[in-house]
Amino acid sequence: MAAGAADPSGNQRTPLEGERSFGQLFAAVTADLSALVHDEIALAKAEIRTEVKRGVGAGVSVTVAGVVALAAIPMLSFAAAYGLRALGLTLGWSFLIVGGVYLLVAITLGLLALRSVKKIQKPERAIAGAQATADVLKNARPRPATKEEIDRALGRIP
């Protein structure tokens, strides 16, 4: 009991060795709940960090592919067009065919990037843990202590 607090039984006993007061128990519960929330936040951060790394990897791949394609397009376009011209096509048709091939390559690269982005997942474990904690806290209702609990806390019953 706290100093100066009134004991309904008039018993001013000191806690036995190993017993914890209500305040100590409440502090322990609060610390455990705080640790649980911090752990769930850490889990969410770890899962999100992993998914962000995947997204960044996909973005870097798309960027590198785009830069390489841009650097190569002029040279390859002229070479291919003049190669088709050498086969007997007019220069206009040659450039049109080369442009169509590059368009197909760009579509293929875009679809590959889209597939990589679709693999990014939300942090399922963190969401489930937070939802479970929220459910427990929603259903936790304070209740008055029973006479037996009060007697045990006051040391009237062993």
C-alpha positions in Angstrom: 0.0 0.0 0.0 1.2 3.5 -0.6 2.1 5.6 2.4 -0.9 7.3 3.9 -3.4 5.3 1.9 -6.3 4.0 3.9 -6.6 0.2 4.1 -10.2 -0.8 4.5 -9.3 -3.7 6.8 -7.2 -1.4 9.0 -4.3 -3.8 8.2 -1.1 -1.9 7.5 1.0 -4.9 6.4 4.0 -4.7 4.2 4.1 -6.8 1.1 5.8 -10.2 1.5 9.0 -10.9 -0.3 8.3 -11.6 -4.0 4.9 -10.0 -3.9 4.3 -7.0 -6.2 1.9 -4.2 -5.5 -0.9 -3.2 -7.8 1.2 -0.3 -9.1 4.1 -2.6 -9.9 1.8 -5.0 -11.7 0.2 -2.1 -13.7 3.6 -0.8 -14.6 4.7 -4.2 -15.8 1.5 -4.6 -17.9 2.1 -1.1 -19.4 5.7 -1.9 -20.2 4.8 -5.2 -21.8 2.1 -3.5 -23.9 4.5 -0.8 -24.9 7.1 -3.4 -25.9 4.5 -5.2 -28.0 3.5 -2.1 -29.8 7.2 -1.2 -30.4 7.9 -4.7 -31.7 4.9 -4.6 -34.1 6.2 -1.2 -35.4 9.7 -2.7 -35.9 8.2 -5.7 -37.8 6.1 -3.4 -40.0 9.3 -1.3 -40.8 11.3 -4.4 -41.6 8.6 -5.7 -44.0 8.1 -2.4 -45.7 11.9 -1.9 -46.0 12.1 -5.3 -47.8 9.3 -4.4 -50.2 10.7 -1.0 -50.9 14.0 -2.6 -51.8 12.2 -4.8 -54.3 10.5 -1.8 -55.8 13.7 0.2 -56.0 15.4 -2.8 -57.7 12.6 -2.9 -60.3 12.9 0.8 -60.8 16.7 0.7 -61.3 16.3 -2.1 -63.8 13.7 -0.2 -65.8 15.9 3.0 -65.7 19.0 1.2 -66.9 17.1 -0.6 -69.6 15.7 2.7 -70.7 19.1 4.5 -70.8 20.7 1.7 -72.8 17.8 1.6 -75.2 18.0 5.3 -75.7 21.7 5.3 -76.3 21.4 2.4 -78.9 18.3 3.5 -80.7 19.8 6.0 -83.2 22.7 3.8 -84.3 20.7 0.6 -84.5 17.8 2.3 -86.2 20.0 3.7 -89.0 21.9 0.4 -89.4 18.7 -1.7 -89.5 17.0 0.7 -91.9 19.9 0.8 -94.3 20.2 -3.0 -94.0 16.5 -3.4 -95.0 17.1 -0.9 -97.9 20.0 -3.1 -99.1 17.5 -6.0 -99.3 15.4 -4.0 -101.7 12.8 -2.1 -99.6 12.4 1.7 -99.9 14.0 3.8 -97.2 10.6 4.8 -95.8 9.4 1.3 -95.3 12.8 0.3 -93.8 12.5 3.0 -91.1 8.9 2.1 -90.4 9.7 -1.5 -89.8 12.7 -0.6 -87.6 10.4 1.7 -85.6 7.8 -1.0 -85.1 10.4 -3.5 -83.8 11.6 -0.9 -81.3 8.0 -0.3 -80.2 7.6 -4.1 -79.6 10.8 -4.1 -77.5 9.5 -1.2 -75.4 6.2 -2.9 -74.8 7.9 -6.1 -73.7 10.2 -4.2 -71.3 7.1 -2.3 -69.9 5.3 -5.6 -69.3 8.3 -7.1 -67.5 8.5 -4.0 -65.2 4.8 -4.2 -64.5 5.2 -7.9 -63.5 8.0 -6.9 -61.1 5.9 -4.1 -59.5 2.9 -6.5 -59.0 5.2 -8.8 -56.9 5.4 -6.1 -54.2 3.3 -7.1 -51.2 1.9 -5.3 -48.3 3.3 -6.2 -44.8 0.8 -8.9 -44.0 2.4 -10.1 -40.7 2.6 -6.6 -39.3 -1.0 -5.8 -40.3 -2.2 -9.1 -38.7 -0.3 -8.5 -35.5 -1.6 -4.9 -35.2 -5.1 -6.1 -35.9 -4.8 -8.8 -33.2 -3.5 -6.3 -30.7 -6.3 -3.9 -31.5 -8.9 -6.7 -31.1 -7.5 -7.7 -27.7 -7.5 -4.1 -26.6 -11.1 -3.5 -27.9 -12.4 -6.5 -26.0 -10.4 -5.8 -22.7 -12.9 -4.3 -20.3 -12.0 -3.1 -16.8 -13.9 -5.0 -14.2 -14.2 -4.5 -10.4 -12.0 -6.7 -8.3 -13.7 -9.6 -6.6 -13.8 -9.8 -2.8 -11.4 -12.8 -3.0 -8.9 -10.8 -5.1 -9.1 -7.9 -2.7 -8.6 -10.2 0.3 -5.6 -11.9 -1.5 -4.1 -8.5 -2.3 -4.4 -7.4 1.3 -2.9 -10.6 2.6 -6.0 -11.9 4.3 -5.9 -15.1 2.3 -2.6 -16.9 1.3 
